[in-house]
Amino acid sequence: MTPDQLAALHARCFTTPRPWSTAEFSALLATSGSFLLTRDNSFLLGRAIAGEAELLTLAVAPEARRQGHGRALTLEFADTARRMAACDLFLEVAADNHPAQALYAALGWRETGRRRGYYAPGLDAVVMHLGLAKQQEGG
């Protein structure tokens, strides 16, 4: 997917927080450690560096929801981050996005904090973490 396609799909998926622009996607994709995962009208943008990975955004087209795309991309994110030597995964999700929070919790993510007013006045971010088992060398 091109940055234009990513921005268009992101706009279909989000109003609050605001959708990201083509320029923002271009800049993020050019950042060291960034990676893009795509699947049937959905994508996940992540970044891994210094033993940590952040799920930057996950967008699933409205007509493609509840078909397992978000789950599959989140699992692929963890696998990709592990291959990039990340042991700790983080994300922020809007406090009112209960379906996303339920998905992440079902996959083992745990709430570790909140960022007050992160997305908009009165709309907090829930910070979530998933620790990956450290791989044994030579094993």
C-alpha positions in Angstrom: 0.0 0.0 0.0 1.2 3.5 -0.8 1.2 6.4 1.7 -1.9 7.8 -0.2 -3.7 4.4 0.1 -2.8 4.2 3.8 -4.1 7.7 4.5 -7.3 7.0 2.6 -8.0 3.8 4.6 -7.0 5.5 7.8 -9.5 8.3 7.1 -12.3 5.7 6.6 -11.4 4.1 10.0 -10.8 7.1 12.3 -12.3 10.4 13.0 -11.2 10.7 16.6 -8.4 10.5 16.9 -7.9 12.3 13.6 -6.8 10.3 10.6 -3.1 10.5 9.6 -2.1 12.3 6.4 -0.1 11.0 3.4 2.9 13.0 4.6 2.7 11.5 8.1 2.6 8.0 6.6 5.5 8.8 4.3 7.6 10.2 7.2 6.9 7.2 9.4 7.6 4.6 6.7 11.0 6.3 6.2 11.9 6.1 9.9 14.5 3.5 10.9 12.9 0.4 12.4 9.4 1.0 10.9 7.5 -1.7 9.2 4.2 -2.1 7.5 2.0 -5.2 7.6 -1.1 -5.4 5.2 -4.0 -7.8 4.9 -7.3 -7.5 3.0 -8.4 -3.9 3.5 -6.4 -3.5 6.6 -2.9 -2.6 7.8 -0.7 -2.2 10.8 2.2 0.2 11.1 4.8 -0.6 13.7 8.3 0.4 14.8 11.0 -1.6 16.6 14.2 -0.2 18.1 16.4 -0.9 21.0 14.6 -4.0 22.2 11.1 -2.4 22.2 8.4 -2.2 19.6 5.4 0.1 19.3 2.2 -0.6 17.4 1.7 2.8 15.9 -1.7 2.3 14.2 -3.9 -0.6 13.2 -6.7 0.2 10.6 -9.3 -2.3 9.4 -11.9 -1.1 6.8 -15.4 -1.0 8.3 -16.7 -3.7 5.9 -13.7 -6.0 6.8 -14.2 -5.8 10.6 -14.9 -8.9 12.7 -13.2 -11.2 10.2 -10.0 -11.7 12.1 -7.8 -9.2 10.2 -7.0 -7.1 13.3 -6.1 -10.2 15.3 -3.9 -11.6 12.5 -2.1 -8.3 12.0 -1.5 -8.0 15.8 -0.1 -11.5 16.0 2.1 -10.8 12.9 3.3 -7.5 14.6 4.5 -9.5 17.6 6.3 -12.0 15.4 7.9 -9.3 13.4 8.9 -7.4 16.5 10.5 -10.5 18.0 12.5 -11.1 14.8 13.7 -7.5 15.2 14.9 -8.3 18.7 12.1 -6.6 20.6 11.2 -8.0 24.0 8.6 -5.4 25.1 5.7 -4.3 22.9 3.7 -1.1 23.6 0.6 0.6 22.1 -1.8 3.3 22.9 -5.5 2.9 22.2 -8.4 5.3 22.7 -10.1 4.8 26.0 -13.5 4.6 24.2 -12.3 2.0 21.7 -13.5 -1.0 23.7 -13.4 -3.5 20.8 -9.7 -2.8 20.2 -9.0 -3.1 23.9 -10.8 -6.4 24.1 -8.8 -7.7 21.1 -5.5 -6.7 22.6 -6.4 -8.1 26.1 -7.4 -11.4 24.5 -4.0 -11.6 23.0 -2.3 -11.1 26.3 -1.7 -7.3 26.3 -2.2 -5.6 29.7 -3.1 -2.0 30.6 -0.1 -0.3 32.2 -1.2 3.3 32.3 -3.2 6.2 30.8 -2.3 9.3 29.0 -4.9 12.0 29.9 -6.2 13.9 26.9 -3.8 12.2 24.6 -6.2 12.0 21.6 -8.4 15.0 22.4 -9.6 16.9 25.4 -11.4 14.3 27.4 -10.2 11.4 25.3 -7.5 9.5 27.1 -5.1 6.9 25.7 -4.9 3.5 27.4 -1.3 2.4 27.3 -0.9 -1.4 26.9 2.1 -3.7 27.1 3.0 -7.2 26.0 6.2 -8.8 27.1 7.7 -11.4 24.8 9.6 -14.3 26.2 13.3 -13.8 25.6 14.6 -16.4 23.1 17.3 -18.6 24.4 20.5 -18.6 22.4 21.6 -21.8 20.8 18.4 -23.5 21.6 
